[in-house]
Amino acid sequence: MKSLFVAFITLCASFTATAVDEAKWIPLFNGKDLTGWTIKIAKRPLGENFANTFRVEDGILKVSYDGYDKFDQQYGHLFTNNAYSHYILRMEYRFAGKMMPDAPSYVNLNSGVMLHAQPPQSMRFDQGFPASLEMQFLADEGKGERSTANLCTPGTHVEMGGQLITKHIVKSNAPTFPPEEWVRVEVEVRGNDEIIHRINGLEVLRYQRPQLDPKNNNAPATDLLEAGGNLMLSYGHIALQAEGQPVWFRKIELMSLEKK
């Protein structure tokens, strides 16, 4: 009888802890509109949602290209209005439809979320990608393994095991998913100390000391440094990517890890 009572108390404590943890998650996307977000599409003015690229339908945030005649390197990003430093971000994504015919081939079944991103207001008019750290989302093309949750580094570098990593793509050990499957992603961001990628609850990549690349002029870290920005990245905006491939996002939530 005592053992049953102990088991009951343990179960109740577990439910309580889970409820408390869930209460700490803050929705970044309200499921209705783009309140709290700012759009920047290359070759378009800040805030212009050209051809309704970013839209909300049935509680899902969708990147769509049915209003485009051609892609024309109009890479887009949807930025949070606020910048963040220490947090856990979670969301789900899936791909829908085909990439724009004139987009680069690597765009196929490819999207992502940018971390520690520069403010959209600081981007050049025709700039394709913000200086940031991209948790890259990929899906199966039918050509073999294609891991999701890789790291891409537009205008940035990171360290792994104390070594500076300067290559643009660092692959994760995540599996390959079919395009139509909803994939649950989570990224733990701890300022300039460490960032951890997780897929469906499992760690697939971690790296340390994110920093701007002072020699990069494509996602111009040079602009930020010349304006007095820090070389080491400890905070920034979160941005969802639109690079020529339709993709859907939902359940976008954040838990702050800031010390109070």
C-alpha positions, 0 to 999 in steps of 0.5 A, spaced: 500 500 500 505 504 501 509 503 495 502 505 491 502 511 495 509 513 493 508 511 486 502 516 486 505 522 489 511 521 484 506 521 478 503 527 481 510 531 482 511 529 475 505 532 472 506 538 476 513 539 473 511 538 466 505 543 467 510 548 470 515 547 464 510 548 459 507 554 462 514 557 461 513 557 453 511 563 450 508 563 443 512 567 438 507 566 433 500 567 435 497 562 429 493 568 426 497 573 423 504 576 423 504 580 429 511 581 433 515 579 426 518 584 421 519 582 414 525 583 409 526 580 402 532 582 398 530 587 393 524 589 397 523 595 402 523 593 409 516 591 411 514 589 404 511 582 404 512 582 396 506 577 393 504 575 400 510 571 401 509 570 408 502 568 410 498 565 415 492 559 413 489 555 418 494 556 424 500 555 420 505 560 418 506 559 410 512 561 405 509 561 399 511 563 391 504 562 388 504 570 387 511 570 383 513 570 376 520 568 378 524 568 384 530 573 382 534 572 388 529 575 392 531 571 398 526 573 404 526 572 412 521 573 417 524 576 423 522 577 430 521 584 433 525 582 439 532 580 440 534 574 444 540 571 448 539 565 452 533 561 450 530 555 447 526 555 441 522 550 439 517 549 432 515 544 427 516 545 420 514 541 413 515 542 406 510 543 401 510 544 393 516 545 389 522 550 389 522 556 384 525 554 377 530 559 377 532 559 384 539 555 385 538 547 386 541 547 393 534 551 395 530 544 393 527 542 400 531 547 404 529 552 409 531 554 416 531 558 422 536 564 423 539 565 430 543 571 433 541 574 426 542 582 425 537 586 425 533 587 419 533 594 419 541 594 418 541 589 412 542 592 405 537 593 400 539 587 396 542 583 401 540 576 401 542 573 408 543 576 414 549 575 418 547 569 423 547 562 424 542 558 421 539 551 423 538 549 416 532 544 415 532 539 409 528 533 406 529 527 402 531 529 395 531 521 393 538 521 392 541 518 399 542 521 406 540 528 407 541 530 414 537 536 417 539 541 422 545 542 419 549 549 421 550 554 415 554 560 417 552 566 413 557 572 415 559 568 421 564 563 424 563 558 430 568 554 435 567 546 436 572 543 441 576 549 442 577 550 434 575 555 429 570 552 424 570 557 418 567 552 413 560 554 411 556 548 412 557 543 418 553 537 418 549 534 424 548 527 425 540 528 424 536 523 420 533 524 413 526 526 413 521 526 407 518 532 405 511 532 407 513 530 414 512 535 420 519 535 424 520 537 431 526 542 432 529 545 438 535 549 439 538 551 445 542 558 445 546 560 451 549 567 448 556 566 446 557 560 450 554 554 446 548 553 441 545 546 441 541 543 435 536 537 437 531 534 432 525 530 435 528 531 442 535 528 440 541 532 440 544 532 433 549 538 433 553 543 438 558 548 437 561 554 441 563 561 441 559 564 435 562 570 432 562 574 426 567 573 420 570 580 419 572 578 412 565 576 409 562 581 405 556 577 402 552 577 409 556 583 411 559 582 417 563 588 415 557 592 415 556 590 423 563 591 425 564 598 422 558 600 425 561 598 432 558 591 433 562 586 437 566 580 433 563 575 438 555 574 438 551 573 444 544 575 442 540 577 436 534 576 432 530 569 430 528 569 423 525 564 419 527 563 412 524 564 405 529 562 399 525 559 394 522 553 397 515 553 399 515 551 407 510 551 413 512 552 420 507 551 426 508 551 434 513 556 434 515 557 442 520 560 446 523 559 453 527 564 456 533 562 460 535 568 462 537 569 469 532 573 474 
